[in-house]
């Protein structure tokens, strides 16, 4: 066999130079964590942004978010010469159908979330993302017929108790939290059906393209009814609404960069950043009230999440150990 030449890339040269100069080379894992912190941190701070968009209502905010997201995605695709990938996705009916369903699920999620933030229910919105991992596990059981490990069953059971306690606390079913959790959990499930066939920016582009006709129609109706605020509150308000495209796409791109560098366990642990930040923002900046009963309900949810995290780490260690043993046995 002949020798194989390895072509040096600019990245490899930079790493080599850093090694020679004694500067530490950041690992892919550390870079993935930084990207993940950026993504989940920005998602956690979204309530502040949505509050700045008032007096726009939740319907107008989501309609603008869809339209401006598509515009920003088009700019990114043009800059990265990714129209070929978009064209390939559009030719595949199965991908189009799946992403269309994903688009409507994320629209429900966005509408519910923005409504929650602008109506003084940001704490309940954070609850939705706290229980989302539990819902994802439940979807695995009900739809994929997956078998749960004992700790996973315990986490789901404790989560159910938390919902009962919070229903008593709120005096009604916490529908905002449940809609957010199930819509986002279903969105994740549908996106998994696509798998690695499309990248993040192509996926978002197709999803928003499907929703754009409805979004434009909504903006026209709001304008006719005199309820649109896009052009009626000065350039500052206009550009804040227009920025929704960037604010939607950037965290998604950061998440994509993080997911390609981290294990599912790493991503799973980082995702709890978002509801924690949302919860703190709702308490400290929005000044929302938490009764004793709600503290108890949230505490039970956190216990369920701790059980789920413990199971996640335990399974990760077991899987890693088996992978290490496999080469030795072969």
C-alpha positions in Angstrom: 0.0 0.0 0.0 1.2 3.5 -0.8 1.6 6.3 1.7 -1.4 8.6 2.4 -0.6 12.3 2.4 -2.5 14.5 4.8 -3.3 18.0 3.6 -2.8 20.7 6.2 -5.8 23.0 6.7 -5.7 26.6 8.1 -7.3 25.2 11.2 -4.6 22.6 11.7 -1.9 25.2 11.2 -3.4 27.4 13.8 -3.6 24.6 16.3 0.0 23.6 15.5 1.2 27.2 16.0 -0.7 27.4 19.3 0.9 24.2 20.5 4.3 25.5 19.6 3.7 28.8 21.3 2.5 27.1 24.5 -1.1 28.5 24.2 -3.8 25.9 25.1 -5.9 24.6 22.2 -9.6 24.7 23.0 -11.2 21.2 22.6 -14.2 20.6 20.4 -16.2 19.8 23.5 -15.3 23.1 25.2 -16.2 24.9 22.0 -19.5 23.0 21.9 -20.3 24.0 25.4 -19.7 27.7 24.6 -22.0 27.5 21.6 -24.6 25.7 23.7 -24.4 28.3 26.5 -24.9 31.0 23.9 -27.9 29.3 22.3 -29.7 28.5 25.6 -28.7 31.8 27.2 -30.3 33.8 24.3 -33.4 31.6 24.4 -33.6 32.2 28.2 -33.5 36.0 27.7 -36.2 36.1 25.0 -39.0 37.2 27.4 -37.2 40.5 27.8 -37.1 41.0 24.1 -40.8 40.2 23.7 -41.7 42.7 26.4 -39.8 45.4 24.5 -42.1 44.7 21.5 -45.2 45.8 23.3 -47.8 47.2 22.4 -47.6 44.6 19.6 -49.7 41.6 20.6 -48.6 38.0 20.4 -50.2 37.3 17.0 -48.4 40.3 15.4 -45.1 39.4 17.1 -45.2 35.8 15.8 -46.3 36.9 12.3 -43.3 39.3 12.1 -41.0 36.7 13.5 -42.0 34.3 10.7 -41.6 36.8 7.9 -38.3 38.4 9.1 -36.9 34.9 9.9 -37.4 33.8 6.3 -35.8 37.0 5.1 -32.7 36.6 7.4 -32.5 32.9 6.4 -32.4 33.9 2.7 -29.5 36.2 3.4 -27.6 33.5 5.2 -28.3 30.9 2.5 -27.2 33.3 -0.2 -24.0 34.2 1.7 -23.1 30.5 2.3 -24.3 29.4 -1.2 -26.7 27.0 0.3 -29.6 27.3 -2.2 -28.7 23.9 -3.6 -29.5 22.3 -0.2 -32.8 24.2 -0.1 -33.6 23.0 -3.6 -32.9 19.4 -2.8 -35.1 19.6 0.3 -38.0 21.2 -1.7 -37.8 18.3 -4.2 -38.4 15.7 -1.5 -42.1 15.5 -0.7 -41.5 13.6 2.6 -39.1 16.3 3.9 -41.5 19.1 2.8 -44.4 17.4 4.5 -42.5 16.7 7.7 -41.1 20.2 7.9 -44.5 21.7 7.2 -45.9 19.8 10.3 -42.9 21.0 12.3 -43.5 24.6 11.1 -47.1 24.6 12.4 -46.0 23.0 15.7 -43.4 25.6 16.3 -45.9 28.3 15.4 -48.2 27.0 18.1 -45.3 27.0 20.5 -44.3 30.6 19.6 -47.8 32.0 19.9 -48.3 30.4 23.3 -45.0 31.5 24.6 -45.3 35.1 23.4 -48.9 35.2 24.8 -47.6 33.9 28.2 -44.8 36.5 28.4 -47.0 39.5 27.3 -49.9 38.5 29.6 -47.9 38.1 32.8 -47.5 34.3 32.8 -43.7 34.1 32.1 -43.3 31.8 35.2 -45.8 29.3 33.8 -44.0 29.5 30.5 -40.7 28.5 32.1 -42.6 25.6 33.7 -43.4 24.4 30.2 -39.8 24.1 29.4 -38.9 22.5 32.7 -41.4 19.7 32.1 -40.5 19.4 28.4 -37.9 16.7 29.0 -40.5 14.7 30.8 -42.9 15.1 27.9 -40.2 14.0 25.5 -39.8 10.8 27.5 -43.5 10.3 27.5 -43.7 10.7 23.7 -41.0 8.1 23.4 -43.3 5.6 25.3 -46.6 6.5 23.7 -45.4 7.0 20.1 -42.2 5.0 19.7 -43.1 2.3 22.2 -39.8 2.8 24.0 -39.2 0.9 27.2 -38.3 3.2 30.1 -35.7 2.6 32.7 -36.9 2.6 36.4 -35.5 6.1 37.1 -37.3 7.4 34.0 -40.6 6.0 35.2 -39.9 7.6 38.6 -39.3 11.0 36.9 -42.5 10.8 34.9 -44.5 9.8 38.0 -43.1 12.6 40.0 -43.7 15.0 37.1 -47.4 13.9 37.0 -47.7 14.6 40.8 -46.2 18.1 40.2 -48.8 18.9 37.5 -51.6 17.8 40.0 -50.1 20.1 42.7 -49.8 23.0 40.3 -53.3 22.5 39.0 -54.5 23.0 42.6 -52.2 26.0 43.0 -53.3 27.8 39.8 -56.9 26.8 40.4 -56.9 25.4 36.8 -54.9 23.1 34.6 -51.6 24.9 33.8 -52.5 24.9 30.1 -49.8 27.3 29.0 -47.1 25.1 30.4 -48.6 21.9 29.0 -49.2 23.4 25.5 -45.6 24.7 25.4 -44.2 21.3 26.6 -46.2 19.1 24.3 -45.9 21.4 21.2 -42.1 21.7 21.6 -41.8 18.0 22.5 -43.8 17.1 19.4 -41.7 19.5 17.3 -38.5 17.8 18.4 -40.0 14.4 17.6 -41.1 15.5 14.1 -37.7 17.1 13.4 -36.0 13.8 14.4 -38.0 12.1 11.6 -36.0 14.3 9.2 -32.7 13.4 10.9 -29.6 14.6 9.2 -31.2 15.1 5.8 -31.3 18.9 6.1 -29.2 21.3 8.1 -30.5 23.7 10.7 -30.7 26.8 8.4 -32.4 24.9 5.6 -34.9 23.4 8.0 -35.8 26.7 9.5 -36.1 28.3 6.0 -38.6 25.6 4.8 -40.6 25.8 8.1 -40.9 29.6 7.9 -41.6 29.5 4.2 -44.6 27.2 4.8 -45.9 29.7 7.5 -45.1 32.9 5.6 -48.3 33.1 3.5 -50.3 32.8 6.8 -48.1 35.4 8.5 -48.4 37.9 5.7 -52.2 37.5 5.7 -52.2 38.0 9.4 -50.2 41.2 9.1 -52.6 42.5 6.4 -55.6 41.8 8.5 -54.1 43.5 11.5 -53.3 46.5 9.4 -56.9 46.7 8.0 -58.2 46.4 11.6 -55.9 49.2 12.7 -54.2 46.9 15.2 -50.8 46.6 13.5 -47.9 48.4 15.2 -45.0 47.7 12.8 -44.9 51.1 11.2 -47.0 53.1 13.7 -44.6 53.5 16.6 -41.4 54.9 15.1 -38.3 53.4 13.6 -37.1 52.0 16.9 -40.2 49.7 17.2 -40.0 48.8 13.5 -36.4 47.6 13.8 -37.0 45.8 17.0 -39.7 43.8 15.3 -37.5 43.3 12.2 -34.7 42.0 14.4 -36.9 39.0 15.3 -35.4 37.3 12.3 -31.9 37.6 13.6 -33.0 36.7 17.2 -34.8 33.6 15.9 -32.0 32.3 13.6 -28.8 33.1 15.6 -29.6 30.8 18.7 -30.6 28.1 16.3 -27.3 28.3 14.5 -25.4 28.3 17.8 -27.4 25.3 18.8 -26.6 23.5 15.6 -22.9 24.2 16.1 -23.1 23.0 19.7 -25.1 19.8 18.9 -22.4 18.8 16.3 -19.7 18.9 19.0 -21.5 17.5 22.1 -23.1 14.3 23.0 -26.9 14.1 23.5 -26.2 14.0 27.3 -24.3 17.2 27.1 -27.0 18.9 25.1 -29.6 17.5 27.5 -27.9 19.0 30.5 -27.4 22.4 28.9 -31.1 22.7 27.9 -32.1 23.3 31.5 -30.3 26.7 31.3 -33.3 28.2 29.3 -36.1 27.6 31.8 -33.8 28.6 34.7 -33.0 31.9 33.1 -36.7 32.4 32.2 -37.8 31.7 35.7 -35.2 34.1 37.2 -36.2 36.9 34.7 -39.9 36.4 35.5 -39.3 36.7 39.3 -36.7 39.5 39.3 -37.4 41.7 36.2 -41.1 41.1 35.6 -41.9 40.8 39.3 -44.4 37.9 38.9 -45.7 36.4 42.1 -45.0 32.9 43.4 -47.3 31.5 46.1 -46.2 28.8 48.5 -48.2 26.2 46.6 -46.5 27.1 43.4 -43.1 26.9 45.0 -44.0 23.4 46.2 -45.2 22.4 42.7 -42.1 23.7 41.0 -39.9 22.0 43.6 -41.6 18.7 42.8 -40.9 19.3 39.1 -37.2 20.0 39.9 -37.0 16.7 41.8 -38.4 14.9 38.8 -35.7 16.6 36.6 -32.9 15.7 39.1 -34.1 12.1 38.8 -34.0 12.3 35.0 -30.6 13.9 35.0 -29.3 11.2 37.3 -30.6 8.5 35.0 -29.1 10.4 32.0 -25.7 10.5 33.5 -25.8 6.9 34.8 -26.8 5.7 31.3 -24.1 7.8 29.7 -21.4 6.4 31.9 -22.6 2.8 31.3 -22.7 3.4 27.5 -19.2 4.9 27.6 -17.9 2.0 29.6 -19.3 -0.5 27.1 -17.7 1.4 24.2 -14.3 1.2 25.9 -14.7 -2.5 26.5 -15.8 -3.3 23.0 -12.4 -2.8 21.2 -10.6 -4.8 23.8 -13.0 -7.7 23.4 -12.7 -7.7 19.7 
